[in-house]
Amino acid sequence: MRAWVGYLMERYQMSERKACETVELPRQSYRYKSQANEDVEIEAALRKLAQEHPRWGFKKMNAVLQKQENGWNHKRIYRVYCEMKLNIRIKPRKRLSGREKVRLSQPKQANESWSIDFMSDSLMNGKPIRTMNIMDDYNREVLWIEVRHSFPAEQMTNLLDRVAEGRGYPKQIRSDNGPEFIARHTAQWAQQHGIRWIFIQPGKPAQNGYVERMNRTYREDVLDAYLLQNLEEAQELTEEWMMMYNNQRPHQALGNLTPYEYALATEA
């Protein structure tokens, strides 16, 4: 139809209005110009920004394109942005059941309460490592620190079983809300051994203050003090540090006794 309008205008010198009326084509339809080429330009611009800045969302990309004064409407840019599926996927937070504040108090005997926490660092080659730190709240004794690249829930409970072989299972364990701790496997393991698992409130590390204080000392003395070559070296240095921490380092909260000295003094 548009071709006929052009033909009539050229062959018979008709006006645009008269030619459109003759072929019954609205003048807006005749004047319409496809925006496909413009969309291709927008796609190219968005693709370049996405490659250079993978974590940028629509607002940042649109702000950059608007500064270039291309005359592109933000609605058109957003339409192309969605068609290209550049929307950044936001991982939904896992809903946690209500966490109640539980007073952090020193137990009256060993194995009443353990505290557990994870720490992260990296080797010299850049490969990440994690440490699982286990403490008896009674005398601040470091029961064990394991160094690995990762700790799935099953490996974590296997390590707890290994620690419990020599001293028995605790009545309760305190931790944050990490994925390993809230896993179904962990809950089943705790129920099997009659252990009450206490979760601190999110964003309240002070509620797990005993192990958090030990973490700071461990980081200063080992993780930040050495350039770790491999897991074996990290574990060896960690075990040496545990012996020092439990046998030699006085704790003000324990009357300047070491964890072992405090345990002997209170058992006597």
N, C-alpha and C positions, 0 to 999 in steps of 0.2 A: 504493500500500500504506500509506503513512504517513497518507494521508487516511482510510483505513478504520479505522486505529487510533484516530485522533482521533474519528471518528464513533462507534465502539463505546464509547469512554470517556465521551463526552458523552451518547449516547442511552441506554445501558444501565448507566451508572455503573460500568463495569468499571475495574479497576486497569490501570495501564500494562503490567504484566507479563502479566496475563491477556489483554488485548487484543492484545498482540504475539504471544502464543502462538496465539491464535485465527487470526490472518492469517498466521502463520508468518514473522514479520519480527523479526530480531534487535533487541534493545532498543538496542544501540549504533547501528544504522542509523537507528532512529527518532529518536534523540537528536542525530544528527549535524547540525551546522549548517554551511552553506557558508561558506568563507573568502574567497569571491570579492570581497565588499565590502572586506574587510581588505586584500586584495592591491591593490585599486584605490587605497587610501589609501597603501600602501607605494610604489606606482608614482608617485603624485603627489609624495611626499616625495623619492624618488630623482631624479625628473626635475628638481625644483627645485634640488637640490644639484648635479646635473650641469650645469645652466645657469649657476649661480653660480660653480662651481669645475670647469671642464672637465678639469683635470688630476688631479683627485682619483680615487683608486681605491676599491675596495670597503671596505678597512679603515678609511679615513678617514670614508667615508659611514656605515658601520655604527656607528662610534664616536659620531658626532653623533646618529644616530637612537636609540641605546641610552640616551644622556643624556636624551632626551625622555620616557623611561619609558612608551612606548606598549605595552609588553608583547609586542613583536614578537620572535620567535626569530631569532637570527642566521642560521640555516639557511634560514628562510623569506625573509628579506631577501636572502640571496645567490641563492636560486632566482629571485626576481623580478628581481634585478640582472642575472642572466645572460639571462633571457628578454627583457629590454629591450636586451640587447647593449651594455651600458655598459662592458664590459671595455676597458681601455686597451690598444691594440695596441702591443706593444714591437717596434721595428724591430730585426731581428737584425743583429748585427755581421758585417761581411764578413770571412771568414777570409782571413788573409794567409799567404803562404808564409813560411817561416822567414827572419828577417832577422838577418844576422850583423853584429857590430860591426866597422866599418871605421875604422881609425885616421885621424883628421883631421890630415893633414900638408900642409905648403905645397909645391905643385908646383915643379919646377925651371925651368919655362918656361911661357909663355902658352899657353892653349888645351889644357892637359893636363886641367884639371878646372874645370867650372863648377858653381856652386851656384844652386839655384832655390828660391824660396819665395813664398807668397801672403800678403798682408795684407788686412785688412778694415777699413772705416770707413764713414762716411755723409756725405752732403751736408747742407746746411742744411735742405733740405726733407724730410729723413729717409730719402731713398732710399739704399739701401746701395751701396757701391762696393768694388771689389777691385783690388789692385795685384799685378802679377806682377813680381817682383824677380829680376834675373839678374846674377850676379857671377862674375868670373874669380878663382879662388882664388889664382892665382900672385901678383898684385900688388893684390888686393882692389879691382880696378877694377869700378865699376858699369857693366856693359855696356848695360843698359837697364832702365827701369821703366815698365811700361805700366799706365794707369789705365782700367778699364772697369767695367761693371756685373756682368759674369760672364765666365768663361773656360772654355768647353767645350774638350775635349781637342784638337779640330781647330784651333781658334783659337790655342791655346797653341803647338802645333807650327808653325803658320804664323808666329807671332812669332819663334820660335827660328830658323826658316829665314831670316827677315829679318835677324836679328842676325848670323847666320853668313855672310851675303852678303859682308860687309866684312872678315871675319877668319877664316873657315873654321869647320868643325865641331870641337867638342872631342872628346877621347878618351873622356871620361866626364862624366856629370852626376850630381850628388848632390841628393836631395830627400827630403821626408818621404813618407808613404803616402797623400797626398790622392787623391781619386777621379780627378782629371785625370791624375795621374802614373801610377796603376796601371791606367789604361784600356788596352784592347787596342790602340786606335789609337796610343797613345803608344809602346807596346812595338814595334809594327810600324815606326813612324817611326824609333825608335832603331836597330833592326836594319838598316833600309835604309841608314842613314848610318854604320854601324859604330861606334855609340856605346854604351859600357857605362853602363847606368843603375844607380846605387847608391842603395838605399833605406836610410834610417836606421832604427834600431829604434823601434817605437812608444813614445811618451812620453819620447824621448831627444833633445830639440832641440839639446842641446850637440854632438851628432854632426854637426850642420850649422851649427857655431858661426860660421863666417865670415859667412854671409849673415844669420844671426840677429843678430849684432852690428851689422851695417849696418842691419838693420830697425829696431833701437832708435833709432839716430841719425836715420833717415829719419822715424820717427814723431814724435820730439821736434821736429825742425826744420820739418816740413811738415804732417803729418796733425793733430798736436795744436796746431800754432802758428797755423793759419789756419781760418777758417770758409769752407769751400769751397762755392761757388755752383753749379758744374756740372763736368762732366767736363773740359771744355776748360780751365777755370781750374786744376783739379787737375793736369792734364798739363803745363801751362805752368810752374807752380811746381815741379813735379817735375823737369822738364828743366833748369831753372835750378839746382836743388839738385844734380843729378848733375854739372854742370859744376864747381860749387864743390867737391864731394866728391872728384872725380878730380884737380882741378888745384890746389886750395888747402889742403885739410884734411890735416895731417900725421898719419901713423899710427905709433903707438909700435911696433907689431909690425914695421914696415918701416924702423925706424931714424929715425923722425920725417920720413920722406919721403912725398910724396903718391904715389898709385898711378902717375901718369904719370912722376914723377921716378924712382921705383923701377924702372920698366920701362926707362927710358933708361939708368940707372946699371948695371943688370945686363946689358944688351945690349952695352954698350961694351967 
